[in-house]
Amino acid sequence: MAKEKERDWDKELKEVDKLLNQLPTYREEQAATKAAQARSAAVPPAAHGAADPGLSTRAWIGTWARVGLGLLVGIGMTQWPYTHGCGLKLYFYLGGVAVVLVAGLWSSVSSWRRRLSFAHILSQGLIIWALVLAAREILPRVHYARETATWFCP
């Protein structure tokens, strides 16, 4: 067997004691925790569904306005007043679908930043709705669907 180098335990234990003395004690940690709890108890609760206590009313209304307008445009796309089978009318319709997608992305980012969970879920639904509307028009034109359609009118 190889001769092992003997450790100087006194020196190593002094180093450990030195490091342990630098740590806060258990009582200091408890006092810091109680102080933090007292500070958080002094903060008034959030008003009417605002997730973040620091969230201003203006930011909250702005986010919900984005979500609401996006939803109105998304629902309005089902009532598109013109045929959109081919040509320029199709491109205008796809432009409207792009607006729904952008509104969904915009409201999704805004609701994520402000921690408004229900608004974020609605925004994600709006994005999915825009993708469904786009797929309904694009897939037949790229010959993926059973029925085929053309981009330009004959």
N, C-alpha and C positions, 0 to 999 in steps of 0.2 A: 504494500500500500504506500501511496505517496504521502509524504509528510504534509499535513494540513497546516496552513498558517493560522496561528492562534489569534483570536479576536481579543481586542481590548474592550471588554464589556463596560467597564466604568466610563470610558470615553464615549461610547455609543449611547449609554443611558443618560449621560449628562446632556448630550445633543437632543435626545428625545424629550427630556425634561424642559430644556430651553424652548423647544418648539411648542410643547404643551402649554407653557406659561404664556405664550403669545396668543393663544386662543381665548375667546371670551368665555367666561364661566357660565354655568347653567342658569344661575340667578340673573345674570346680565341679559341673557337671551330671553328669559321669561319677562323681564321688565321691558325690553324692547318690543316684544310681541304684544304685551298689554297696552303699551303706548300707541302702537299702530292700530290696535282694535279701537281704542278710544278716539283716535283721529277719524277712523272710518265711520264710527257711530255718529260723529258730529255732522257728517255730510248729509244733507237732506236727500230723501229718495228721489229717483227720477220721475218726471211728470208724464203720465199718460202714455206708457208704452215706449218711451225713449230708452234705448238699451244702455246708453252711455250717460252718466250723470253730467259730463261736460258737454253734451250735445246741445247745441243751441236750437232754439225753435225754428230759426230761419233755415238751418241745415236740414232739420227734420222735414220741414214743409217742402224744401227744394227737392229732397230725395223722393218723397211721395208724389210730388208733381211730375217728376221724370217718369216714375213707375206708372202713374195714372195716364199720362199722355201716351206713353208707349202702349199700354193696354188698349186705349181707345183707338189708336192707329191699327193695332193688331186685329182688333175686332172689326174695325171698319174695312179691313182688307177682304173680309168675307162678303162684303156688300159692294164690291167693285162694280161701278155702274156700266162699264164697257166690256165688250168681248175682248179677250186677250189670248186668242188662239195663235196668232202669228204676227210678224211684222212689228211696226212701231208701237202698236198698242201692247204687245207682249213685253217689249222693252220698258215701257212706262210702268207696267204692272210689276215687273221684276225690280224696277227702281223703287217702287213702293214697298216691296218685300225687303229690299236692302235698308230702307228707312226703318222698318220694324226691327230688323236685326241690329242696326246701330242703336236704336232706342233701347233695346233690351240689354245690349252690352254697356251702354252708358249708365242706365239705371242700376245694372248689376254692380258695376264698379262703385257707384255712389253708395248703394246700400251696404256693400261689403265694408267700405271705409267707415261708415257710420254705425256698423253693427246692428242693422235693422233686419232681423232674420226673415220676417214674413215678406218684407219688401224684396229681399234677395231671392226668396223662393219664387215670387211672382215674376221677377226679372228673368230668372232661369227658365220659367215656363214660357215667357215671351220669346226668348231666344230659340227654344225648341219649336214654338209655333212658327217663327219665321223660317226655320229650316224645313219644316213640313210644307209650308207654302211654296218655298223654293223648289223642294224636291218634286212636288206635284207638277210643276211646270217644266223643270229641267230634265228629269229622268226620261220622259217619253221622247224628248228631243235628242238624247244621246243614245237612243235605242236600248235602254236598260229595261224599260217597262214593256209589258205585253203589247200595248198600243203604241204606235209611233206617231210623232207629230213633227212639223217642220218649224224652223226658226223664222223663215221668210215666207210670205204669202205667195202662192203661185200666180 
